[in-house]
Amino acid sequence: MSDVSEALSQLPGNIMIAAFDGWNDAGDAASNTVEHLTQLWDGQVIQRIDPEEYHDFQVNRPIVRNVPGGDRSIVWPQTVISQATLPGSTRSVVLVHGIEPSMKWRRFCAEIITAAKSLNVTTVIVVGALLADVPHTRPVPISLSSDDPAMQALLSIEANDYEGPTGIVGVLHDHAVNAGLNSVSLWAAVPHYVAHPPAPKATIALLSRLEDLLGVPIAVDSLREDADAWQRAVDQLADEDEEIAQYVQQLETVKDTAELPEASGEAIAQEFERFLRRRGRFSADDSE
């Protein structure tokens, strides 16, 4: 088990993982991550946050759908809080998924933090994805940061030095820290020239990092085919557009001349540990 996952596994209490559609979610990579975990771990809905206080329905309009029997139903944008059990553990994981609200962000985040505390959550992982100057031909860059000094020390990570506009993910992270909860931010960088969702390669990268953080296997086989198809489609786009091809080559040069953490000995060891965990052959004793 890696140092990161071992450290998180030693923290008391339950874990919350949250992602939101919208500005924080390039290629739908973050929201698809939480949806995948909810389905994989059979998450059960325990709370729905009433959207009336938080959404401008001219921005996020309700959807009319046909239902069996010939009736029609209006589906309102809402935030859903589900609960599941971490595989091989007695700990619960609370999964939060919704649309970035239009208003009253502080009240919205306070409601989520209240729910977290009522469910004995002590650690919050907020997940996001951003558009960046990265090549699609290389591993998806994943960053982990925290404004919580205790988490920085525990996970050997640095504070986030970003300054500028923030989204609901950043606000929720701040509320969690101020409420005395352990909190970290996990972000994937999605190539900006293929911004149209979905971005399954980025979703797999986020799930892989969460696997390390949680110390539990996360199956992603159902996403592999989509990720391969996405890779082929973007390769074809670059083959057919000389300007994009040249731009990708420039990004590759920048990436390859920098130090590649993906090729470090630690990264290779973590990938091997992940391989063994998925097959039930790895335990903490093996790392000694």
Contacts in CASP RR format, 6 or more apart in sequence:
PFRMAT RR
TARGET T0000
AUTHOR 0000-0000-0000
METHOD contacts of the structure
MODEL  1
MSDVSEALSQLPGNIMIAAFDGWNDAGDAASNTVEHLTQLWDGQVIQRID
PEEYHDFQVNRPIVRNVPGGDRSIVWPQTVISQATLPGSTRSVVLVHGIE
PSMKWRRFCAEIITAAKSLNVTTVIVVGALLADVPHTRPVPISLSSDDPA
MQALLSIEANDYEGPTGIVGVLHDHAVNAGLNSVSLWAAVPHYVAHPPAP
KATIALLSRLEDLLGVPIAVDSLREDADAWQRAVDQLADEDEEIAQYVQQ
LETVKDTAELPEASGEAIAQEFERFLRRRGRFSADDSE
1 9 0 8 1.000
1 215 0 8 1.000
1 273 0 8 1.000
1 282 0 8 1.000
1 283 0 8 1.000
1 284 0 8 1.000
1 287 0 8 1.000
2 212 0 8 1.000
2 215 0 8 1.000
2 269 0 8 1.000
2 270 0 8 1.000
2 273 0 8 1.000
2 287 0 8 1.000
3 156 0 8 1.000
4 155 0 8 1.000
4 156 0 8 1.000
4 212 0 8 1.000
4 213 0 8 1.000
5 211 0 8 1.000
5 212 0 8 1.000
5 213 0 8 1.000
5 214 0 8 1.000
5 215 0 8 1.000
6 215 0 8 1.000
6 284 0 8 1.000
6 287 0 8 1.000
7 154 0 8 1.000
7 155 0 8 1.000
8 15 0 8 1.000
8 123 0 8 1.000
8 154 0 8 1.000
8 155 0 8 1.000
8 213 0 8 1.000
8 214 0 8 1.000
8 215 0 8 1.000
9 214 0 8 1.000
9 215 0 8 1.000
11 122 0 8 1.000
11 123 0 8 1.000
11 154 0 8 1.000
11 182 0 8 1.000
12 122 0 8 1.000
13 91 0 8 1.000
13 120 0 8 1.000
13 121 0 8 1.000
13 122 0 8 1.000
13 123 0 8 1.000
14 91 0 8 1.000
14 92 0 8 1.000
14 93 0 8 1.000
14 94 0 8 1.000
14 119 0 8 1.000
14 120 0 8 1.000
14 121 0 8 1.000
14 122 0 8 1.000
14 123 0 8 1.000
15 86 0 8 1.000
15 91 0 8 1.000
15 92 0 8 1.000
15 93 0 8 1.000
15 94 0 8 1.000
15 121 0 8 1.000
15 122 0 8 1.000
15 123 0 8 1.000
15 124 0 8 1.000
15 125 0 8 1.000
15 214 0 8 1.000
16 93 0 8 1.000
16 94 0 8 1.000
16 95 0 8 1.000
16 96 0 8 1.000
16 116 0 8 1.000
16 119 0 8 1.000
16 121 0 8 1.000
16 123 0 8 1.000
16 124 0 8 1.000
16 125 0 8 1.000
17 34 0 8 1.000
17 37 0 8 1.000
17 93 0 8 1.000
17 94 0 8 1.000
17 95 0 8 1.000
17 96 0 8 1.000
17 125 0 8 1.000
17 127 0 8 1.000
17 210 0 8 1.000
18 34 0 8 1.000
18 95 0 8 1.000
18 96 0 8 1.000
18 97 0 8 1.000
18 112 0 8 1.000
18 124 0 8 1.000
18 125 0 8 1.000
18 126 0 8 1.000
18 127 0 8 1.000
18 169 0 8 1.000
18 172 0 8 1.000
19 25 0 8 1.000
19 30 0 8 1.000
19 31 0 8 1.000
19 33 0 8 1.000
19 34 0 8 1.000
19 96 0 8 1.000
19 97 0 8 1.000
19 98 0 8 1.000
19 126 0 8 1.000
19 127 0 8 1.000
19 128 0 8 1.000
19 169 0 8 1.000
20 30 0 8 1.000
20 31 0 8 1.000
20 79 0 8 1.000
20 97 0 8 1.000
20 98 0 8 1.000
20 99 0 8 1.000
20 100 0 8 1.000
20 168 0 8 1.000
20 169 0 8 1.000
21 28 0 8 1.000
21 31 0 8 1.000
21 98 0 8 1.000
21 99 0 8 1.000
21 100 0 8 1.000
22 99 0 8 1.000
22 100 0 8 1.000
23 100 0 8 1.000
23 167 0 8 1.000
23 168 0 8 1.000
24 30 0 8 1.000
24 100 0 8 1.000
24 128 0 8 1.000
24 129 0 8 1.000
24 130 0 8 1.000
24 167 0 8 1.000
24 168 0 8 1.000
24 169 0 8 1.000
24 170 0 8 1.000
25 31 0 8 1.000
25 100 0 8 1.000
25 128 0 8 1.000
25 129 0 8 1.000
26 128 0 8 1.000
26 129 0 8 1.000
26 130 0 8 1.000
26 131 0 8 1.000
26 188 0 8 1.000
26 190 0 8 1.000
26 195 0 8 1.000
26 199 0 8 1.000
26 202 0 8 1.000
27 129 0 8 1.000
27 190 0 8 1.000
27 195 0 8 1.000
27 196 0 8 1.000
27 197 0 8 1.000
27 198 0 8 1.000
27 199 0 8 1.000
27 202 0 8 1.000
28 129 0 8 1.000
28 197 0 8 1.000
28 198 0 8 1.000
28 199 0 8 1.000
28 203 0 8 1.000
29 128 0 8 1.000
29 129 0 8 1.000
29 188 0 8 1.000
29 190 0 8 1.000
29 197 0 8 1.000
29 198 0 8 1.000
29 199 0 8 1.000
29 202 0 8 1.000
29 203 0 8 1.000
29 206 0 8 1.000
30 127 0 8 1.000
30 128 0 8 1.000
30 129 0 8 1.000
30 169 0 8 1.000
30 188 0 8 1.000
30 206 0 8 1.000
31 97 0 8 1.000
31 98 0 8 1.000
32 198 0 8 1.000
32 200 0 8 1.000
32 203 0 8 1.000
33 127 0 8 1.000
33 203 0 8 1.000
33 206 0 8 1.000
33 207 0 8 1.000
33 210 0 8 1.000
34 95 0 8 1.000
34 96 0 8 1.000
34 97 0 8 1.000
34 127 0 8 1.000
35 97 0 8 1.000
36 203 0 8 1.000
36 207 0 8 1.000
36 220 0 8 1.000
36 222 0 8 1.000
36 223 0 8 1.000
37 84 0 8 1.000
37 93 0 8 1.000
37 95 0 8 1.000
37 207 0 8 1.000
37 210 0 8 1.000
37 218 0 8 1.000
38 82 0 8 1.000
38 84 0 8 1.000
38 95 0 8 1.000
38 97 0 8 1.000
40 218 0 8 1.000
40 219 0 8 1.000
41 84 0 8 1.000
41 85 0 8 1.000
41 86 0 8 1.000
41 87 0 8 1.000
41 93 0 8 1.000
41 95 0 8 1.000
42 84 0 8 1.000
43 82 0 8 1.000
43 83 0 8 1.000
43 84 0 8 1.000
43 95 0 8 1.000
44 82 0 8 1.000
44 83 0 8 1.000
44 84 0 8 1.000
45 80 0 8 1.000
45 81 0 8 1.000
45 82 0 8 1.000
46 81 0 8 1.000
46 82 0 8 1.000
46 83 0 8 1.000
46 119 0 8 1.000
47 80 0 8 1.000
47 81 0 8 1.000
47 115 0 8 1.000
48 78 0 8 1.000
48 79 0 8 1.000
48 80 0 8 1.000
48 81 0 8 1.000
49 78 0 8 1.000
49 79 0 8 1.000
49 80 0 8 1.000
49 81 0 8 1.000
49 108 0 8 1.000
49 111 0 8 1.000
49 112 0 8 1.000
50 78 0 8 1.000
51 57 0 8 1.000
51 60 0 8 1.000
51 76 0 8 1.000
51 77 0 8 1.000
51 78 0 8 1.000
51 79 0 8 1.000
51 101 0 8 1.000
53 103 0 8 1.000
53 104 0 8 1.000
53 107 0 8 1.000
53 108 0 8 1.000
54 79 0 8 1.000
54 101 0 8 1.000
54 102 0 8 1.000
54 103 0 8 1.000
54 104 0 8 1.000
54 107 0 8 1.000
54 108 0 8 1.000
55 77 0 8 1.000
55 99 0 8 1.000
55 101 0 8 1.000
55 102 0 8 1.000
55 103 0 8 1.000
56 102 0 8 1.000
56 103 0 8 1.000
57 76 0 8 1.000
57 77 0 8 1.000
59 102 0 8 1.000
60 77 0 8 1.000
60 99 0 8 1.000
60 102 0 8 1.000
61 77 0 8 1.000
62 74 0 8 1.000
62 75 0 8 1.000
62 76 0 8 1.000
62 77 0 8 1.000
63 74 0 8 1.000
63 75 0 8 1.000
64 72 0 8 1.000
64 73 0 8 1.000
64 74 0 8 1.000
64 75 0 8 1.000
65 72 0 8 1.000
65 73 0 8 1.000
65 74 0 8 1.000
65 75 0 8 1.000
66 72 0 8 1.000
66 73 0 8 1.000
67 73 0 8 1.000
77 98 0 8 1.000
77 99 0 8 1.000
78 98 0 8 1.000
78 99 0 8 1.000
79 96 0 8 1.000
79 97 0 8 1.000
79 98 0 8 1.000
79 99 0 8 1.000
79 101 0 8 1.000
79 108 0 8 1.000
79 112 0 8 1.000
80 96 0 8 1.000
80 97 0 8 1.000
80 98 0 8 1.000
81 94 0 8 1.000
81 95 0 8 1.000
81 96 0 8 1.000
81 112 0 8 1.000
81 115 0 8 1.000
82 94 0 8 1.000
82 95 0 8 1.000
82 96 0 8 1.000
82 97 0 8 1.000
83 92 0 8 1.000
83 93 0 8 1.000
83 94 0 8 1.000
83 95 0 8 1.000
83 119 0 8 1.000
84 92 0 8 1.000
84 93 0 8 1.000
84 95 0 8 1.000
85 91 0 8 1.000
85 92 0 8 1.000
85 93 0 8 1.000
86 92 0 8 1.000
86 93 0 8 1.000
86 214 0 8 1.000
86 216 0 8 1.000
87 216 0 8 1.000
87 217 0 8 1.000
88 216 0 8 1.000
89 216 0 8 1.000
92 119 0 8 1.000
92 120 0 8 1.000
93 214 0 8 1.000
94 115 0 8 1.000
94 116 0 8 1.000
94 119 0 8 1.000
94 121 0 8 1.000
96 112 0 8 1.000
100 167 0 8 1.000
100 168 0 8 1.000
101 108 0 8 1.000
101 168 0 8 1.000
105 168 0 8 1.000
105 171 0 8 1.000
106 171 0 8 1.000
106 175 0 8 1.000
108 168 0 8 1.000
109 168 0 8 1.000
109 171 0 8 1.000
109 172 0 8 1.000
109 175 0 8 1.000
110 175 0 8 1.000
112 172 0 8 1.000
112 175 0 8 1.000
113 172 0 8 1.000
113 175 0 8 1.000
113 176 0 8 1.000
113 179 0 8 1.000
113 181 0 8 1.000
116 124 0 8 1.000
116 176 0 8 1.000
116 181 0 8 1.000
117 179 0 8 1.000
117 181 0 8 1.000
121 181 0 8 1.000
122 181 0 8 1.000
122 182 0 8 1.000
123 181 0 8 1.000
123 182 0 8 1.000
123 183 0 8 1.000
123 184 0 8 1.000
124 172 0 8 1.000
124 173 0 8 1.000
124 176 0 8 1.000
124 181 0 8 1.000
124 182 0 8 1.000
124 183 0 8 1.000
124 184 0 8 1.000
125 183 0 8 1.000
125 184 0 8 1.000
125 185 0 8 1.000
125 186 0 8 1.000
125 210 0 8 1.000
125 213 0 8 1.000
126 169 0 8 1.000
126 170 0 8 1.000
126 172 0 8 1.000
126 173 0 8 1.000
126 176 0 8 1.000
126 183 0 8 1.000
126 184 0 8 1.000
126 185 0 8 1.000
126 186 0 8 1.000
127 169 0 8 1.000
127 186 0 8 1.000
127 187 0 8 1.000
127 206 0 8 1.000
127 210 0 8 1.000
128 169 0 8 1.000
128 185 0 8 1.000
128 186 0 8 1.000
128 187 0 8 1.000
128 188 0 8 1.000
128 206 0 8 1.000
129 187 0 8 1.000
129 188 0 8 1.000
129 189 0 8 1.000
129 190 0 8 1.000
129 199 0 8 1.000
129 202 0 8 1.000
129 206 0 8 1.000
130 187 0 8 1.000
130 188 0 8 1.000
130 189 0 8 1.000
130 190 0 8 1.000
131 189 0 8 1.000
131 190 0 8 1.000
131 191 0 8 1.000
131 192 0 8 1.000
131 195 0 8 1.000
132 141 0 8 1.000
132 189 0 8 1.000
132 190 0 8 1.000
132 191 0 8 1.000
132 192 0 8 1.000
133 192 0 8 1.000
133 251 0 8 1.000
133 254 0 8 1.000
134 140 0 8 1.000
134 141 0 8 1.000
134 189 0 8 1.000
134 190 0 8 1.000
134 191 0 8 1.000
134 251 0 8 1.000
134 255 0 8 1.000
135 191 0 8 1.000
135 248 0 8 1.000
135 251 0 8 1.000
135 252 0 8 1.000
135 255 0 8 1.000
136 191 0 8 1.000
136 194 0 8 1.000
136 201 0 8 1.000
136 231 0 8 1.000
136 234 0 8 1.000
136 235 0 8 1.000
136 238 0 8 1.000
136 248 0 8 1.000
137 235 0 8 1.000
137 248 0 8 1.000
137 252 0 8 1.000
138 252 0 8 1.000
138 255 0 8 1.000
138 256 0 8 1.000
138 262 0 8 1.000
139 205 0 8 1.000
139 262 0 8 1.000
140 188 0 8 1.000
140 189 0 8 1.000
140 190 0 8 1.000
140 201 0 8 1.000
140 202 0 8 1.000
140 204 0 8 1.000
140 205 0 8 1.000
141 188 0 8 1.000
141 189 0 8 1.000
142 186 0 8 1.000
142 187 0 8 1.000
142 188 0 8 1.000
142 189 0 8 1.000
142 205 0 8 1.000
142 206 0 8 1.000
142 208 0 8 1.000
142 209 0 8 1.000
143 185 0 8 1.000
143 186 0 8 1.000
143 187 0 8 1.000
143 189 0 8 1.000
144 155 0 8 1.000
144 157 0 8 1.000
144 184 0 8 1.000
144 185 0 8 1.000
144 186 0 8 1.000
144 187 0 8 1.000
144 209 0 8 1.000
144 213 0 8 1.000
145 157 0 8 1.000
145 158 0 8 1.000
145 159 0 8 1.000
145 160 0 8 1.000
145 184 0 8 1.000
145 185 0 8 1.000
145 187 0 8 1.000
146 152 0 8 1.000
146 155 0 8 1.000
146 157 0 8 1.000
146 159 0 8 1.000
146 160 0 8 1.000
146 173 0 8 1.000
146 177 0 8 1.000
146 183 0 8 1.000
146 184 0 8 1.000
146 185 0 8 1.000
147 159 0 8 1.000
147 160 0 8 1.000
147 173 0 8 1.000
147 174 0 8 1.000
147 177 0 8 1.000
147 183 0 8 1.000
148 177 0 8 1.000
148 182 0 8 1.000
148 183 0 8 1.000
148 184 0 8 1.000
150 182 0 8 1.000
151 157 0 8 1.000
151 182 0 8 1.000
151 183 0 8 1.000
151 184 0 8 1.000
152 158 0 8 1.000
152 159 0 8 1.000
154 182 0 8 1.000
155 184 0 8 1.000
157 184 0 8 1.000
160 185 0 8 1.000
169 185 0 8 1.000
170 185 0 8 1.000
173 183 0 8 1.000
173 184 0 8 1.000
173 185 0 8 1.000
176 182 0 8 1.000
176 183 0 8 1.000
177 183 0 8 1.000
184 213 0 8 1.000
186 206 0 8 1.000
186 209 0 8 1.000
186 210 0 8 1.000
186 213 0 8 1.000
188 199 0 8 1.000
188 202 0 8 1.000
188 203 0 8 1.000
188 205 0 8 1.000
188 206 0 8 1.000
189 202 0 8 1.000
190 199 0 8 1.000
190 202 0 8 1.000
191 234 0 8 1.000
191 251 0 8 1.000
193 244 0 8 1.000
193 247 0 8 1.000
193 248 0 8 1.000
194 234 0 8 1.000
194 237 0 8 1.000
198 226 0 8 1.000
198 230 0 8 1.000
199 230 0 8 1.000
200 223 0 8 1.000
200 226 0 8 1.000
200 227 0 8 1.000
200 230 0 8 1.000
201 227 0 8 1.000
201 230 0 8 1.000
201 231 0 8 1.000
203 223 0 8 1.000
203 227 0 8 1.000
204 220 0 8 1.000
204 223 0 8 1.000
204 224 0 8 1.000
204 227 0 8 1.000
207 218 0 8 1.000
207 220 0 8 1.000
207 223 0 8 1.000
208 218 0 8 1.000
208 220 0 8 1.000
208 274 0 8 1.000
210 218 0 8 1.000
211 217 0 8 1.000
211 218 0 8 1.000
211 274 0 8 1.000
211 277 0 8 1.000
212 270 0 8 1.000
212 274 0 8 1.000
215 277 0 8 1.000
216 277 0 8 1.000
217 274 0 8 1.000
217 277 0 8 1.000
217 278 0 8 1.000
217 280 0 8 1.000
219 278 0 8 1.000
237 244 0 8 1.000
238 244 0 8 1.000
238 245 0 8 1.000
238 248 0 8 1.000
239 245 0 8 1.000
261 267 0 8 1.000
273 282 0 8 1.000
273 287 0 8 1.000
276 282 0 8 1.000
276 286 0 8 1.000
END
